[in-house]
Amino acid sequence: MLRYLRMGNKRIKFVWWALIILTVLTFVTFFAAGYDPSSGQRADGSLGSVNGTPITREQFALVLEEAKNQYRGQFGGDPADQDAITLQSQAWRGVVTQRLMQQRAKSLGLGVSDAEITWTLKNLPPQMLASLPDFQTNGKFDMAKYQTAVNDPSASWWAPFEEMTREQLPPRKLQERLAASLKLSEPELLERFHEAVDRVEATVVMVTGALSAPAPEVQDADLAKAYEAYKNRFSAPARTQLEVLRIPRKFSDEEVRVAREQAHSISTRSRAGESFAALARDYSQGPGAAQGGEIQRMFQPMELGPELGPKVMLADTGMVFDPIEQNGRFIIVKLLQKSMTPSPQVKVAQIMIKARQSEDALRLQLESAVKIRSRAVSVGLAKAATEAGLATTKSSFYDYNNTPQDLVDFPDAADWGLSHKKNEVSPVFQGLDAFSIVAVAGQYEAGPTPRADLEEQLRVLAQNLKRVDAAKPLADQVAQALKSGQTLEQAAAAAGQVPFKIPAMTRLQPDPRLANAPEVAGVLFGAPLGKPMGPYRTPGGWFFVRADARVLADTTQLNPQSRGQITQELLGRRQNEFFGGWVTTLRQGATIKDGRPETNQR
């Protein structure tokens, strides 16, 4: 409940999760903030290492400061609550990527001269410098002021920025070379144009088995046959699955009472006439506090949970609701705006009050979690959890570019799993509401998922295929009628089937009813007009189709603007896929040590 409010602005969440790819493309321009590097410092002054190259406290602090300025400039405040945890994880990813690319650039002999560093600092100032008040005029960066400072021979504060630029330029050169190697041919551009513009209208008959009948019995041979027939549909990139143990944080009755009383006091003061925005700025510990608690997006009522959602729809604009308790937090919501068209949507502001856990209580809970972790190393995470009266769950499979939803509140745990082997047990990770320990439950190379991990899916598929096979006599009846000269509509009616029309579709946007039958959709773009085709056997049934009309793209309309848009789209996607895969490959072959969770347990 209220999970969206706790995570803050949807736009912020999207922008920063997108750093999984954007970090590779823009490097250290956008990093997250919110982590105190001094809390995770190793004895040698490093937070971790990549292939033996340390990531020092100072290096990470410099990147974080750059990130904070970038974040403040874009969103007007620091990230809070779950956003801060998510963004911190992305920052660490960025630093690791930076090290990997530096090492790769060095191995290729890509260096940087003093002249290049000087030019870059003069013409492309780091964000943390551009945002300094000394270089601002009317709230905007003033290049003239900056140039005056740059050309001051007595300035002695450039050293850290020179070092940062020296580290950034070789990877940037490497990125430029990689990007330049990705080309788009004329046939590829024309193919994409046709995929987007070619349209077809069609009539379709789908013959299925008795869906209301009991599921047919299937044997192991049926599962094996289904797997072999559709193995390619189960292909996926290299992926990992984690066993996850969550240990909820515990608050004393007194700690909760204090937070509850403060929350009720604030809601009472707001209803009495005090400014909700001012109270949010003074007291809120959640996202958007600096902006008066306002969340910069519209919500559907259901997103606010079963308790608050219905109340919001009945309330008047300006209503301040009673605090809602959730996991040691009390959330006070004010309704700012309500719209009923085209669908119910609301805009709200929030004040979040958190129960304050004592240092001793936190230490004791952490020590307990560490003991469970130590036991898990010996007997396995599931058994250690059971001994402690807890239970584990399994995450969905994921890769570097797709963190699963069930690990979104522990992004560092998800990253940890990508760098460790099966059955290894993680350190204890601290989240907002819980501690987490994970173990690698499964890892697979790119390719089809092993059959053993698809038993339930294969069972459903095999049952569907048996239904389809049972409907073959009916499909044969339609096929025979077509051979005898009947129209598709007549043949369908004689077999008790009802055709449906597809008014128009493109290859890029096929009709949803053909979403699971791509081979059938493809036939319609090449079939002779007016001629019934089929039957085509698919897991969903037997298909008969007739292309009724087709409009092909006029390539003479492919003007420079359209060419530019298509080229940008295709190259952008190709670069994202290439860089994402390339960085994943670098990470898989690297030895990455992250000391942040370990040092937080000391």
Buried (B, 14 or more C-beta within 10 A) or exposed (E): BBEBBBBBBBEBBEBBBEBBBBBBBEBBBBBBBBBEBEEBBBEEEBBBBBEEBBBBBEBBBBBBBBBBBBBBEEBEBBBBBBBBBBBBBBBBBBBBBBBBBBBBBBEEEBEBEEEBBBEBBEEEBBBBBBBBEEBBEEEEBBBEBBBEBBEEEEEEEBEBBBBBBBBBBBBBBBBEEBBEEEEBEEEBBBEBBBBBBBBBBBBBBBBBBEEEEEEBEBEEEBBEBBBEEBBEBBEBBBBBBBBBBBBEBBBEEEBBEBBBEBBBBBBEBBBEEEEBBEBBBEBBBBBBBBBBBBBBBBBEBEBBBEEBBEBBBEBEEEBBBBBBBBBBBBBBBBBBEBEEEEEBBBBBBBBBBBBEBEEEBBEEBBEBBBEBBEBBEEEBBBEBBEEBEBEBEEBEBBBBBBBBEBBBBBBBBBBBBBBBEEEEBBBBBBBBBBBBBBBBBBBBEEEBBEBEBBEEBBBEBBBBBBBBBBBBEBBBBBBEBBEEEBBBBBBBBEBEBEBEEBEBBBBEEBBEBBEEBEEBBEBBBEBEEEEBBBBBBBBBBBBBBBBBEBEEBEEEEBEEEBBEEBBEEBBEEBBBEBBBBBBBEBBEEBEBBBBBBBBBBE
